[in-house]
Amino acid sequence: MSDNLELAPGIYRIESAKWVGQVVTVGRPNAIDGFQKGLVGGVQAWLIRYNETGLATFQGRSADAPDGKFIAVDWSDSTLFYDDTPSSFILRRIGDYVAVCMETPEGVLAWQLPSPENGTPIKLDSLDSDVKFKWRFELLN
């Protein structure tokens, strides 16, 4: 596995490296989906902070939600959702990209966007050789 990465705390847009233009978005009610960049009125910016153990949390930011909810994991289907309680993640550099990971008893899982279709759920899945788990982080402030 590649080196752990600590991005500077701040507000970021997170874009899929495989599906250019698809960003991490609050889509369907309380779901974290891939959606085309530039969605009006939706949450597509994320405040990254680190907890006392150095793990990252992601809080939604938009004009409509300056203090939004957090990205969390729904373990019933391994999808990400928008919740009051954050899940904590490890950021790992993979070449020019970042993988957002979580260590579990089953191994290391990472955020993955399996399709370029708007509204595709972002889920946790095992790391593989495909670029679908790689993300670009654009600092917005």
Secondary structure, DSSP 8 states (H G I E B T S, - for coil): ---B----SEEEEEEESSSTTEEEEE-STTBEEEEETT-TTS--EEEEEE-TTS-EEEEEE-SS-TT--EEEEETTTTEEEEESS---BEEEEETTEEEEEEEETTEEEEEE----STTEE-EEEE--SSGGG-EEEEE--
